[in-house]
Amino acid sequence: MTIQVHVACDDENYRSVIADFLDHQTDMEVVAASSSGGVGTAAVQVAEPDVVVLGLPPSAHVAELAPRYRELLADGSAVVAFCMTHEQAAEYQELGIERVIFSDEPARKLTAAIRAAYQAGAGLARIAPRAASTPRTATH
């Protein structure tokens, strides 16, 4: 079975590299690659991916865009967050996105997170907001 992936990342270079790398995995197919803003959310609706790899620039606040993806992905798709700062990782996790990969981690961690997200089944539990009393920290 092929995992359909949408790469939503504002940095065109990262987006291109990630999409190309994932598309060369034997069990993955990149069905869309777009910015993480409004164009990206529309592409998610059209592509209906199994997993969305969501990346924002280091200066961006996750809370501004991630809720749009959470709403769109409530149909069962999963989110794997790709980030560059610990602050972003914490913001992703506050929104209930548990699979967070840092840009300096080995590529195998990204593919492992995508496979795990896909194998976990319906994404509703993964992307539901967490209670504010449950702090989480990102792990390398």
N, CA, C and O atoms as CSV, one atom per row, in Angstrom:
chain,resi,resn,atom,element,x,y,z
A,1,MET,N,N,0.841,-1.179,0.000
A,1,MET,CA,C,0.000,0.000,0.000
A,1,MET,C,C,0.886,1.242,0.000
A,1,MET,O,O,1.903,1.282,0.692
A,2,THR,N,N,0.505,2.245,-0.767
A,2,THR,CA,C,1.280,3.471,-0.883
A,2,THR,C,C,0.698,4.556,0.017
A,2,THR,O,O,-0.511,4.786,0.026
A,3,ILE,N,N,1.558,5.208,0.764
A,3,ILE,CA,C,1.147,6.314,1.636
A,3,ILE,C,C,1.138,7.580,0.800
A,3,ILE,O,O,2.164,7.962,0.238
A,4,GLN,N,N,-0.007,8.230,0.714
A,4,GLN,CA,C,-0.110,9.474,-0.042
A,4,GLN,C,C,0.222,10.649,0.880
A,4,GLN,O,O,-0.394,10.830,1.930
A,5,VAL,N,N,1.204,11.433,0.464
A,5,VAL,CA,C,1.746,12.506,1.296
A,5,VAL,C,C,1.572,13.852,0.610
A,5,VAL,O,O,1.767,13.979,-0.599
A,6,HIS,N,N,1.202,14.852,1.397
A,6,HIS,CA,C,1.175,16.248,0.945
A,6,HIS,C,C,2.259,16.969,1.733
A,6,HIS,O,O,2.259,16.932,2.964
A,7,VAL,N,N,3.175,17.620,1.042
A,7,VAL,CA,C,4.215,18.414,1.686
A,7,VAL,C,C,3.779,19.869,1.631
A,7,VAL,O,O,3.707,20.460,0.554
A,8,ALA,N,N,3.489,20.444,2.785
A,8,ALA,CA,C,3.054,21.838,2.879
A,8,ALA,C,C,4.119,22.606,3.654
A,8,ALA,O,O,4.177,22.545,4.882
A,9,CYS,N,N,4.956,23.326,2.919
A,9,CYS,CA,C,6.083,24.023,3.526
A,9,CYS,C,C,6.283,25.346,2.789
A,9,CYS,O,O,6.296,25.379,1.559
A,10,ASP,N,N,6.438,26.424,3.533
A,10,ASP,CA,C,6.591,27.736,2.918
A,10,ASP,C,C,7.933,27.925,2.218
A,10,ASP,O,O,8.017,28.662,1.236
A,11,ASP,N,N,8.972,27.277,2.705
A,11,ASP,CA,C,10.289,27.416,2.089
A,11,ASP,C,C,10.350,26.514,0.858
A,11,ASP,O,O,10.308,25.289,0.969
A,12,GLU,N,N,10.448,27.135,-0.307
A,12,GLU,CA,C,10.398,26.386,-1.562
A,12,GLU,C,C,11.516,25.348,-1.668
A,12,GLU,O,O,11.296,24.252,-2.183
A,13,ASN,N,N,12.711,25.688,-1.185
A,13,ASN,CA,C,13.823,24.740,-1.256
A,13,ASN,C,C,13.582,23.519,-0.383
A,13,ASN,O,O,13.751,22.384,-0.829
A,14,TYR,N,N,13.180,23.761,0.881
A,14,TYR,CA,C,12.867,22.631,1.773
A,14,TYR,C,C,11.742,21.785,1.177
A,14,TYR,O,O,11.822,20.557,1.148
A,15,ARG,N,N,10.703,22.455,0.708
A,15,ARG,CA,C,9.539,21.755,0.143
A,15,ARG,C,C,9.969,20.849,-1.006
A,15,ARG,O,O,9.551,19.694,-1.083
A,16,SER,N,N,10.793,21.368,-1.885
A,16,SER,CA,C,11.243,20.610,-3.039
A,16,SER,C,C,12.091,19.409,-2.623
A,16,SER,O,O,11.892,18.300,-3.120
A,17,VAL,N,N,13.030,19.631,-1.715
A,17,VAL,CA,C,13.907,18.556,-1.258
A,17,VAL,C,C,13.102,17.472,-0.534
A,17,VAL,O,O,13.285,16.281,-0.787
A,18,ILE,N,N,12.220,17.892,0.360
A,18,ILE,CA,C,11.415,16.920,1.118
A,18,ILE,C,C,10.507,16.138,0.172
A,18,ILE,O,O,10.426,14.912,0.258
A,19,ALA,N,N,9.831,16.836,-0.720
A,19,ALA,CA,C,8.916,16.163,-1.654
A,19,ALA,C,C,9.668,15.172,-2.533
A,19,ALA,O,O,9.202,14.053,-2.750
A,20,ASP,N,N,10.824,15.578,-3.036
A,20,ASP,CA,C,11.610,14.685,-3.894
A,20,ASP,C,C,12.079,13.462,-3.113
A,20,ASP,O,O,11.992,12.336,-3.602
A,21,PHE,N,N,12.574,13.684,-1.904
A,21,PHE,CA,C,13.041,12.574,-1.068
A,21,PHE,C,C,11.903,11.595,-0.772
A,21,PHE,O,O,12.074,10.384,-0.913
A,22,LEU,N,N,10.754,12.111,-0.367
A,22,LEU,CA,C,9.627,11.238,-0.022
A,22,LEU,C,C,9.082,10.512,-1.243
A,22,LEU,O,O,8.671,9.354,-1.157
A,23,ASP,N,N,9.082,11.190,-2.367
A,23,ASP,CA,C,8.565,10.574,-3.590
A,23,ASP,C,C,9.442,9.406,-4.044
A,23,ASP,O,O,8.988,8.552,-4.805
A,24,HIS,N,N,10.681,9.365,-3.589
A,24,HIS,CA,C,11.583,8.266,-3.949
A,24,HIS,C,C,11.498,7.091,-2.969
A,24,HIS,O,O,12.181,6.084,-3.152
A,25,GLN,N,N,10.673,7.211,-1.944
A,25,GLN,CA,C,10.450,6.086,-1.038
A,25,GLN,C,C,9.510,5.109,-1.734
A,25,GLN,O,O,8.535,5.525,-2.360
A,26,THR,N,N,9.793,3.835,-1.631
A,26,THR,CA,C,8.990,2.853,-2.357
A,26,THR,C,C,7.557,2.764,-1.855
A,26,THR,O,O,6.677,2.311,-2.587
A,27,ASP,N,N,7.305,3.186,-0.621
A,27,ASP,CA,C,5.962,3.077,-0.063
A,27,ASP,C,C,5.256,4.428,0.071
A,27,ASP,O,O,4.234,4.525,0.750
A,28,MET,N,N,5.792,5.470,-0.570
A,28,MET,CA,C,5.204,6.808,-0.471
A,28,MET,C,C,5.040,7.438,-1.845
A,28,MET,O,O,5.806,7.181,-2.774
A,29,GLU,N,N,4.007,8.275,-1.937
A,29,GLU,CA,C,3.779,9.062,-3.149
A,29,GLU,C,C,3.394,10.470,-2.718
A,29,GLU,O,O,2.458,10.655,-1.941
A,30,VAL,N,N,4.111,11.451,-3.221
A,30,VAL,CA,C,3.768,12.842,-2.923
A,30,VAL,C,C,2.653,13.242,-3.882
A,30,VAL,O,O,2.862,13.341,-5.092
A,31,VAL,N,N,1.459,13.472,-3.322
A,31,VAL,CA,C,0.300,13.815,-4.147
A,31,VAL,C,C,0.126,15.321,-4.284
A,31,VAL,O,O,-0.632,15.790,-5.133
A,32,ALA,N,N,0.832,16.079,-3.443
A,32,ALA,CA,C,0.788,17.540,-3.535
A,32,ALA,C,C,1.972,18.120,-2.779
A,32,ALA,O,O,2.461,17.530,-1.815
A,33,ALA,N,N,2.421,19.273,-3.226
A,33,ALA,CA,C,3.460,20.033,-2.547
A,33,ALA,C,C,3.089,21.500,-2.721
A,33,ALA,O,O,2.952,21.989,-3.842
A,34,SER,N,N,2.928,22.193,-1.600
A,34,SER,CA,C,2.461,23.576,-1.665
A,34,SER,C,C,2.977,24.364,-0.477
A,34,SER,O,O,3.616,23.819,0.423
A,35,SER,N,N,2.688,25.651,-0.491
A,35,SER,CA,C,3.002,26.474,0.675
A,35,SER,C,C,2.089,26.039,1.801
A,35,SER,O,O,1.119,25.315,1.575
A,36,SER,N,N,2.390,26.474,3.013
A,36,SER,CA,C,1.572,26.057,4.145
A,36,SER,C,C,0.420,27.017,4.409
A,36,SER,O,O,-0.348,26.811,5.348
A,37,GLY,N,N,0.289,28.054,3.602
A,37,GLY,CA,C,-0.801,29.014,3.781
A,37,GLY,C,C,-2.073,28.591,3.085
A,37,GLY,O,O,-2.348,27.398,2.954
A,38,GLY,N,N,-2.847,29.557,2.638
A,38,GLY,CA,C,-4.144,29.296,2.031
A,38,GLY,C,C,-4.105,28.369,0.837
A,38,GLY,O,O,-4.997,27.534,0.686
A,39,VAL,N,N,-3.100,28.488,-0.018
A,39,VAL,CA,C,-2.984,27.605,-1.176
A,39,VAL,C,C,-2.809,26.170,-0.707
A,39,VAL,O,O,-3.374,25.247,-1.293
A,40,GLY,N,N,-2.033,25.984,0.338
A,40,GLY,CA,C,-1.789,24.648,0.857
A,40,GLY,C,C,-3.040,23.987,1.396
A,40,GLY,O,O,-3.262,22.800,1.157
A,41,THR,N,N,-3.859,24.729,2.117
A,41,THR,CA,C,-5.063,24.121,2.671
A,41,THR,C,C,-6.012,23.709,1.562
A,41,THR,O,O,-6.674,22.676,1.668
A,42,ALA,N,N,-6.090,24.489,0.510
A,42,ALA,CA,C,-6.934,24.111,-0.630
A,42,ALA,C,C,-6.393,22.851,-1.286
A,42,ALA,O,O,-7.161,21.979,-1.691
A,43,ALA,N,N,-5.074,22.755,-1.392
A,43,ALA,CA,C,-4.466,21.571,-1.995
A,43,ALA,C,C,-4.721,20.329,-1.161
A,43,ALA,O,O,-4.882,19.240,-1.713
A,44,VAL,N,N,-4.760,20.471,0.165
A,44,VAL,CA,C,-5.066,19.331,1.029
A,44,VAL,C,C,-6.465,18.819,0.732
A,44,VAL,O,O,-6.684,17.610,0.659
A,45,GLN,N,N,-7.410,19.730,0.561
A,45,GLN,CA,C,-8.778,19.329,0.266
A,45,GLN,C,C,-8.851,18.559,-1.044
A,45,GLN,O,O,-9.590,17.579,-1.142
A,46,VAL,N,N,-8.106,18.979,-2.039
A,46,VAL,CA,C,-8.145,18.338,-3.351
A,46,VAL,C,C,-7.410,16.999,-3.329
A,46,VAL,O,O,-7.922,16.008,-3.849
A,47,ALA,N,N,-6.220,16.957,-2.734
A,47,ALA,CA,C,-5.381,15.763,-2.780
A,47,ALA,C,C,-5.838,14.656,-1.835
A,47,ALA,O,O,-5.589,13.480,-2.104
A,48,GLU,N,N,-6.498,15.005,-0.740
A,48,GLU,CA,C,-6.925,14.047,0.278
A,48,GLU,C,C,-5.801,13.084,0.658
A,48,GLU,O,O,-5.945,11.872,0.496
A,49,PRO,N,N,-4.680,13.613,1.164
A,49,PRO,CA,C,-3.539,12.763,1.500
A,49,PRO,C,C,-3.778,11.957,2.774
A,49,PRO,O,O,-4.658,12.274,3.575
A,50,ASP,N,N,-2.976,10.911,2.941
A,50,ASP,CA,C,-2.994,10.149,4.187
A,50,ASP,C,C,-2.255,10.907,5.278
A,50,ASP,O,O,-2.656,10.898,6.441
A,51,VAL,N,N,-1.162,11.568,4.880
A,51,VAL,CA,C,-0.304,12.283,5.826
A,51,VAL,C,C,0.094,13.623,5.214
A,51,VAL,O,O,0.425,13.706,4.031
A,52,VAL,N,N,0.057,14.669,6.035
A,52,VAL,CA,C,0.543,15.986,5.621
A,52,VAL,C,C,1.810,16.285,6.415
A,52,VAL,O,O,1.813,16.214,7.644
A,53,VAL,N,N,2.875,16.617,5.710
A,53,VAL,CA,C,4.104,17.093,6.344
A,53,VAL,C,C,4.012,18.603,6.313
A,53,VAL,O,O,4.074,19.215,5.247
A,54,LEU,N,N,3.864,19.205,7.481
A,54,LEU,CA,C,3.626,20.642,7.595
A,54,LEU,C,C,4.866,21.336,8.119
A,54,LEU,O,O,5.349,21.013,9.205
A,55,GLY,N,N,5.391,22.294,7.351
A,55,GLY,CA,C,6.573,23.036,7.769
A,55,GLY,C,C,6.363,24.524,7.616
A,55,GLY,O,O,5.797,24.986,6.625
A,56,LEU,N,N,6.823,25.271,8.600
A,56,LEU,CA,C,6.720,26.730,8.578
A,56,LEU,C,C,8.110,27.328,8.763
A,56,LEU,O,O,8.982,26.694,9.356
A,57,PRO,N,N,8.324,28.551,8.259
A,57,PRO,CA,C,9.623,29.197,8.476
A,57,PRO,C,C,9.849,29.435,9.976
A,57,PRO,O,O,8.884,29.512,10.736
A,58,PRO,N,N,11.102,29.551,10.407
A,58,PRO,CA,C,11.405,29.696,11.833
A,58,PRO,C,C,10.713,30.886,12.492
A,58,PRO,O,O,10.416,30.839,13.686
A,59,SER,N,N,10.455,31.937,11.746
A,59,SER,CA,C,9.828,33.126,12.333
A,59,SER,C,C,8.302,33.031,12.401
A,59,SER,O,O,7.664,33.868,13.040
A,60,ALA,N,N,7.719,32.043,11.764
A,60,ALA,CA,C,6.261,31.919,11.727
A,60,ALA,C,C,5.733,31.314,13.024
A,60,ALA,O,O,6.389,30.495,13.667
A,61,HIS,N,N,4.551,31.736,13.378
A,61,HIS,CA,C,3.882,31.184,14.552
A,61,HIS,C,C,2.942,30.079,14.095
A,61,HIS,O,O,2.056,30.303,13.270
A,62,VAL,N,N,3.141,28.907,14.631
A,62,VAL,CA,C,2.364,27.730,14.265
A,62,VAL,C,C,0.877,27.975,14.457
A,62,VAL,O,O,0.064,27.558,13.632
A,63,ALA,N,N,0.523,28.639,15.526
A,63,ALA,CA,C,-0.886,28.837,15.856
A,63,ALA,C,C,-1.651,29.583,14.773
A,63,ALA,O,O,-2.875,29.471,14.698
A,64,GLU,N,N,-0.956,30.340,13.935
A,64,GLU,CA,C,-1.632,31.099,12.886
A,64,GLU,C,C,-2.142,30.218,11.750
A,64,GLU,O,O,-3.179,30.524,11.162
A,65,LEU,N,N,-1.443,29.135,11.427
A,65,LEU,CA,C,-1.829,28.305,10.281
A,65,LEU,C,C,-2.252,26.887,10.638
A,65,LEU,O,O,-3.118,26.324,9.968
A,66,ALA,N,N,-1.678,26.309,11.651
A,66,ALA,CA,C,-1.966,24.906,11.960
A,66,ALA,C,C,-3.440,24.618,12.234
A,66,ALA,O,O,-3.904,23.541,11.859
A,67,PRO,N,N,-4.205,25.511,12.865
A,67,PRO,CA,C,-5.621,25.189,13.084
A,67,PRO,C,C,-6.390,24.948,11.786
A,67,PRO,O,O,-7.321,24.142,11.762
A,68,ARG,N,N,-6.013,25.635,10.709
A,68,ARG,CA,C,-6.667,25.386,9.414
A,68,ARG,C,C,-6.439,23.948,8.964
A,68,ARG,O,O,-7.350,23.288,8.464
A,69,TYR,N,N,-5.221,23.478,9.149
A,69,TYR,CA,C,-4.925,22.100,8.773
A,69,TYR,C,C,-5.651,21.123,9.682
A,69,TYR,O,O,-6.137,20.089,9.225
A,70,ARG,N,N,-5.727,21.442,10.955
A,70,ARG,CA,C,-6.416,20.547,11.883
A,70,ARG,C,C,-7.868,20.384,11.464
A,70,ARG,O,O,-8.396,19.273,11.501
A,71,GLU,N,N,-8.517,21.458,11.069
A,71,GLU,CA,C,-9.910,21.382,10.613
A,71,GLU,C,C,-10.020,20.564,9.335
A,71,GLU,O,O,-10.892,19.702,9.222
A,72,LEU,N,N,-9.144,20.825,8.372
A,72,LEU,CA,C,-9.202,20.119,7.095
A,72,LEU,C,C,-8.879,18.640,7.234
A,72,LEU,O,O,-9.404,17.814,6.487
A,73,LEU,N,N,-8.024,18.304,8.180
A,73,LEU,CA,C,-7.569,16.936,8.306
A,73,LEU,C,C,-8.407,16.106,9.270
A,73,LEU,O,O,-8.066,14.961,9.567
A,74,ALA,N,N,-9.490,16.677,9.751
A,74,ALA,CA,C,-10.352,15.957,10.682
A,74,ALA,C,C,-11.002,14.738,10.037
A,74,ALA,O,O,-11.691,13.973,10.712
A,75,ASP,N,N,-10.790,14.554,8.749
A,75,ASP,CA,C,-11.352,13.396,8.053
A,75,ASP,C,C,-10.507,12.146,8.216
A,75,ASP,O,O,-10.869,11.097,7.683
A,76,GLY,N,N,-9.398,12.221,8.931
A,76,GLY,CA,C,-8.602,11.034,9.178
A,76,GLY,C,C,-7.167,11.114,8.724
A,76,GLY,O,O,-6.396,10.195,9.001
A,77,SER,N,N,-6.774,12.163,8.043
A,77,SER,CA,C,-5.372,12.312,7.659
A,77,SER,C,C,-4.556,12.652,8.897
A,77,SER,O,O,-5.096,13.153,9.883
A,78,ALA,N,N,-3.277,12.385,8.849
A,78,ALA,CA,C,-2.384,12.666,9.967
A,78,ALA,C,C,-1.464,13.822,9.614
A,78,ALA,O,O,-1.262,14.134,8.440
A,79,VAL,N,N,-0.910,14.453,10.640
A,79,VAL,CA,C,0.029,15.556,10.442
A,79,VAL,C,C,1.367,15.177,11.046
A,79,VAL,O,O,1.436,14.708,12.182
A,80,VAL,N,N,2.425,15.383,10.284
A,80,VAL,CA,C,3.785,15.299,10.788
A,80,VAL,C,C,4.353,16.696,10.638
A,80,VAL,O,O,4.418,17.229,9.530
A,81,ALA,N,N,4.763,17.291,11.745
A,81,ALA,CA,C,5.289,18.649,11.719
A,81,ALA,C,C,6.788,18.622,11.485
A,81,ALA,O,O,7.514,17.838,12.096
A,82,PHE,N,N,7.234,19.479,10.600
A,82,PHE,CA,C,8.644,19.638,10.275
A,82,PHE,C,C,9.017,21.033,10.752
A,82,PHE,O,O,8.495,22.019,10.232
A,83,CYS,N,N,9.910,21.134,11.731
A,83,CYS,CA,C,10.184,22.464,12.282
A,83,CYS,C,C,11.672,22.700,12.481
A,83,CYS,O,O,12.492,21.785,12.396
A,84,MET,N,N,11.993,23.973,12.750
A,84,MET,CA,C,13.385,24.375,12.909
A,84,MET,C,C,13.701,24.859,14.313
A,84,MET,O,O,14.874,24.978,14.669
A,85,THR,N,N,12.685,25.143,15.120
A,85,THR,CA,C,12.935,25.663,16.459
A,85,THR,C,C,12.149,24.872,17.504
A,85,THR,O,O,11.124,24.259,17.204
A,86,HIS,N,N,12.651,24.902,18.726
A,86,HIS,CA,C,11.958,24.234,19.827
A,86,HIS,C,C,10.646,24.938,20.151
A,86,HIS,O,O,9.690,24.308,20.604
A,87,GLU,N,N,10.605,26.245,19.917
A,87,GLU,CA,C,9.367,26.984,20.155
A,87,GLU,C,C,8.263,26.493,19.219
A,87,GLU,O,O,7.122,26.301,19.639
A,88,GLN,N,N,8.611,26.294,17.960
A,88,GLN,CA,C,7.621,25.775,17.013
A,88,GLN,C,C,7.180,24.372,17.415
A,88,GLN,O,O,5.993,24.052,17.363
A,89,ALA,N,N,8.122,23.549,17.810
A,89,ALA,CA,C,7.779,22.183,18.222
A,89,ALA,C,C,6.773,22.211,19.358
A,89,ALA,O,O,5.805,21.450,19.354
A,90,ALA,N,N,6.996,23.083,20.329
A,90,ALA,CA,C,6.075,23.186,21.457
A,90,ALA,C,C,4.698,23.664,20.992
A,90,ALA,O,O,3.675,23.175,21.471
A,91,GLU,N,N,4.673,24.618,20.060
A,91,GLU,CA,C,3.397,25.108,19.539
A,91,GLU,C,C,2.648,24.006,18.792
A,91,GLU,O,O,1.439,23.851,18.962
A,92,TYR,N,N,3.361,23.243,17.971
A,92,TYR,CA,C,2.728,22.128,17.262
A,92,TYR,C,C,2.114,21.160,18.270
A,92,TYR,O,O,0.969,20.735,18.121
A,93,GLN,N,N,2.884,20.820,19.287
A,93,GLN,CA,C,2.419,19.844,20.261
A,93,GLN,C,C,1.262,20.376,21.093
A,93,GLN,O,O,0.378,19.615,21.486
A,94,GLU,N,N,1.261,21.679,21.364
A,94,GLU,CA,C,0.119,22.285,22.053
A,94,GLU,C,C,-1.161,22.126,21.246
A,94,GLU,O,O,-2.245,21.980,21.810
A,95,LEU,N,N,-1.032,22.156,19.923
A,95,LEU,CA,C,-2.182,21.995,19.047
A,95,LEU,C,C,-2.565,20.531,18.853
A,95,LEU,O,O,-3.536,20.230,18.160
A,96,GLY,N,N,-1.806,19.623,19.461
A,96,GLY,CA,C,-2.122,18.210,19.373
A,96,GLY,C,C,-1.395,17.462,18.284
A,96,GLY,O,O,-1.699,16.297,18.026
A,97,ILE,N,N,-0.435,18.107,17.635
A,97,ILE,CA,C,0.347,17.440,16.601
A,97,ILE,C,C,1.544,16.806,17.306
A,97,ILE,O,O,2.487,17.493,17.698
A,98,GLU,N,N,1.490,15.495,17.456
A,98,GLU,CA,C,2.476,14.797,18.276
A,98,GLU,C,C,3.747,14.415,17.538
A,98,GLU,O,O,4.809,14.316,18.152
A,99,ARG,N,N,3.659,14.206,16.272
A,99,ARG,CA,C,4.844,13.783,15.518
A,99,ARG,C,C,5.559,15.017,14.993
A,99,ARG,O,O,5.137,15.630,14.012
A,100,VAL,N,N,6.644,15.368,15.663
A,100,VAL,CA,C,7.401,16.576,15.338
A,100,VAL,C,C,8.831,16.175,15.002
A,100,VAL,O,O,9.505,15.511,15.789
A,101,ILE,N,N,9.279,16.583,13.836
A,101,ILE,CA,C,10.626,16.280,13.371
A,101,ILE,C,C,11.361,17.596,13.155
A,101,ILE,O,O,10.826,18.521,12.545
A,102,PHE,N,N,12.584,17.675,13.657
A,102,PHE,CA,C,13.390,18.870,13.474
A,102,PHE,C,C,14.161,18.792,12.163
A,102,PHE,O,O,14.533,17.709,11.714
A,103,SER,N,N,14.396,19.955,11.553
A,103,SER,CA,C,15.057,20.005,10.244
A,103,SER,C,C,16.469,19.439,10.267
A,103,SER,O,O,16.983,19.035,9.224
A,104,ASP,N,N,17.109,19.400,11.436
A,104,ASP,CA,C,18.479,18.885,11.493
A,104,ASP,C,C,18.544,17.395,11.842
A,104,ASP,O,O,19.633,16.851,12.025
A,105,GLU,N,N,17.398,16.741,11.933
A,105,GLU,CA,C,17.386,15.312,12.225
A,105,GLU,C,C,17.562,14.508,10.937
A,105,GLU,O,O,17.279,15.003,9.846
A,106,PRO,N,N,18.025,13.282,11.068
A,106,PRO,CA,C,18.202,12.452,9.867
A,106,PRO,C,C,16.877,12.231,9.134
A,106,PRO,O,O,15.813,12.156,9.748
A,107,ALA,N,N,16.968,12.131,7.823
A,107,ALA,CA,C,15.776,11.956,6.983
A,107,ALA,C,C,14.990,10.712,7.367
A,107,ALA,O,O,13.773,10.674,7.189
A,108,ARG,N,N,15.666,9.691,7.891
A,108,ARG,CA,C,14.960,8.462,8.260
A,108,ARG,C,C,13.943,8.703,9.376
A,108,ARG,O,O,12.963,7.968,9.493
A,109,LYS,N,N,14.178,9.739,10.200
A,109,LYS,CA,C,13.206,10.058,11.250
A,109,LYS,C,C,11.911,10.596,10.645
A,109,LYS,O,O,10.820,10.317,11.143
A,110,LEU,N,N,12.043,11.367,9.569
A,110,LEU,CA,C,10.859,11.887,8.890
A,110,LEU,C,C,10.057,10.747,8.276
A,110,LEU,O,O,8.839,10.682,8.446
A,111,THR,N,N,10.731,9.850,7.565
A,111,THR,CA,C,10.004,8.745,6.943
A,111,THR,C,C,9.407,7.823,8.002
A,111,THR,O,O,8.304,7.309,7.820
A,112,ALA,N,N,10.116,7.610,9.096
A,112,ALA,CA,C,9.578,6.780,10.181
A,112,ALA,C,C,8.333,7.420,10.786
A,112,ALA,O,O,7.361,6.724,11.080
A,113,ALA,N,N,8.355,8.743,10.975
A,113,ALA,CA,C,7.196,9.443,11.531
A,113,ALA,C,C,6.003,9.362,10.589
A,113,ALA,O,O,4.869,9.185,11.035
A,114,ILE,N,N,6.251,9.490,9.295
A,114,ILE,CA,C,5.164,9.393,8.308
A,114,ILE,C,C,4.570,7.991,8.325
A,114,ILE,O,O,3.349,7.836,8.315
A,115,ARG,N,N,5.416,6.976,8.351
A,115,ARG,CA,C,4.919,5.596,8.387
A,115,ARG,C,C,4.134,5.325,9.670
A,115,ARG,O,O,3.084,4.684,9.636
A,116,ALA,N,N,4.642,5.810,10.791
A,116,ALA,CA,C,3.950,5.608,12.064
A,116,ALA,C,C,2.599,6.316,12.076
A,116,ALA,O,O,1.608,5.765,12.557
A,117,ALA,N,N,2.561,7.530,11.547
A,117,ALA,CA,C,1.301,8.277,11.487
A,117,ALA,C,C,0.292,7.545,10.618
A,117,ALA,O,O,-0.887,7.451,10.959
A,118,TYR,N,N,0.760,7.034,9.507
A,118,TYR,CA,C,-0.116,6.305,8.592
A,118,TYR,C,C,-0.624,5.015,9.231
A,118,TYR,O,O,-1.812,4.701,9.144
A,119,GLN,N,N,0.261,4.282,9.862
A,119,GLN,CA,C,-0.113,3.011,10.471
A,119,GLN,C,C,-1.026,3.178,11.677
A,119,GLN,O,O,-1.761,2.258,12.038
A,120,ALA,N,N,-0.981,4.346,12.297
A,120,ALA,CA,C,-1.812,4.588,13.479
A,120,ALA,C,C,-3.294,4.698,13.130
A,120,ALA,O,O,-4.143,4.649,14.021
A,121,GLY,N,N,-3.611,4.844,11.854
A,121,GLY,CA,C,-5.011,4.893,11.456
A,121,GLY,C,C,-5.572,6.293,11.441
A,121,GLY,O,O,-4.856,7.248,11.140
A,122,ALA,N,N,-6.835,6.425,11.762
A,122,ALA,CA,C,-7.536,7.712,11.701
A,122,ALA,C,C,-6.802,8.759,12.517
A,122,ALA,O,O,-6.339,8.486,13.625
A,123,GLY,N,N,-6.697,9.967,11.961
A,123,GLY,CA,C,-5.921,11.028,12.582
A,123,GLY,C,C,-6.653,11.853,13.612
A,123,GLY,O,O,-6.051,12.767,14.175
A,124,LEU,N,N,-7.895,11.592,13.890
A,124,LEU,CA,C,-8.654,12.450,14.788
A,124,LEU,C,C,-8.007,12.591,16.152
A,124,LEU,O,O,-7.935,13.699,16.684
A,125,ALA,N,N,-7.534,11.499,16.729
A,125,ALA,CA,C,-6.930,11.572,18.055
A,125,ALA,C,C,-5.612,12.326,18.012
A,125,ALA,O,O,-5.261,13.010,18.974
A,126,ARG,N,N,-4.874,12.210,16.909
A,126,ARG,CA,C,-3.576,12.859,16.825
A,126,ARG,C,C,-3.690,14.371,16.680
A,126,ARG,O,O,-2.811,15.104,17.132
A,127,ILE,N,N,-4.763,14.843,16.057
A,127,ILE,CA,C,-4.814,16.267,15.776
A,127,ILE,C,C,-5.847,17.006,16.607
A,127,ILE,O,O,-6.083,18.195,16.387
A,128,ALA,N,N,-6.463,16.324,17.552
A,128,ALA,CA,C,-7.403,16.995,18.456
A,128,ALA,C,C,-6.595,17.869,19.412
A,128,ALA,O,O,-5.491,17.496,19.809
A,129,PRO,N,N,-7.141,19.037,19.786
A,129,PRO,CA,C,-6.403,19.902,20.706
A,129,PRO,C,C,-6.173,19.219,22.046
A,129,PRO,O,O,-7.040,18.497,22.538
A,130,ARG,N,N,-5.011,19.447,22.632
A,130,ARG,CA,C,-4.682,18.900,23.950
A,130,ARG,C,C,-5.203,19.834,25.029
A,130,ARG,O,O,-5.367,21.035,24.816
A,131,ALA,N,N,-5.453,19.263,26.169
A,131,ALA,CA,C,-5.801,20.068,27.328
A,131,ALA,C,C,-4.585,20.912,27.683
A,131,ALA,O,O,-3.451,20.440,27.604
A,132,ALA,N,N,-4.820,22.143,28.067
A,132,ALA,CA,C,-3.716,23.053,28.386
A,132,ALA,C,C,-2.869,22.533,29.538
A,132,ALA,O,O,-1.719,22.948,29.686
A,133,SER,N,N,-3.405,21.643,30.352
A,133,SER,CA,C,-2.672,21.150,31.509
A,133,SER,C,C,-1.717,20.016,31.165
A,133,SER,O,O,-1.063,19.482,32.061
A,134,THR,N,N,-1.618,19.635,29.904
A,134,THR,CA,C,-0.740,18.537,29.517
A,134,THR,C,C,0.431,19.053,28.699
A,134,THR,O,O,0.423,18.941,27.473
A,135,PRO,N,N,1.448,19.620,29.361
A,135,PRO,CA,C,2.581,20.143,28.598
A,135,PRO,C,C,3.397,19.006,28.007
A,135,PRO,O,O,3.553,17.948,28.617
A,136,ARG,N,N,3.911,19.243,26.812
A,136,ARG,CA,C,4.762,18.253,26.141
A,136,ARG,C,C,5.996,18.962,25.652
A,136,ARG,O,O,5.964,20.153,25.343
A,137,THR,N,N,7.070,18.237,25.585
A,137,THR,CA,C,8.290,18.807,25.046
A,137,THR,C,C,8.701,18.021,23.832
A,137,THR,O,O,8.418,16.828,23.723
A,138,ALA,N,N,9.356,18.678,22.940
A,138,ALA,CA,C,9.818,18.025,21.720
A,138,ALA,C,C,11.026,17.164,22.060
A,138,ALA,O,O,11.809,17.475,22.957
A,139,THR,N,N,11.151,16.079,21.318
A,139,THR,CA,C,12.317,15.221,21.507
A,139,THR,C,C,13.115,15.169,20.230
A,139,THR,O,O,12.559,15.223,19.132
A,140,HIS,N,N,14.403,15.064,20.373
A,140,HIS,CA,C,15.285,14.899,19.187
A,140,HIS,C,C,15.433,13.458,18.912
A,140,HIS,O,O,16.125,13.078,17.967
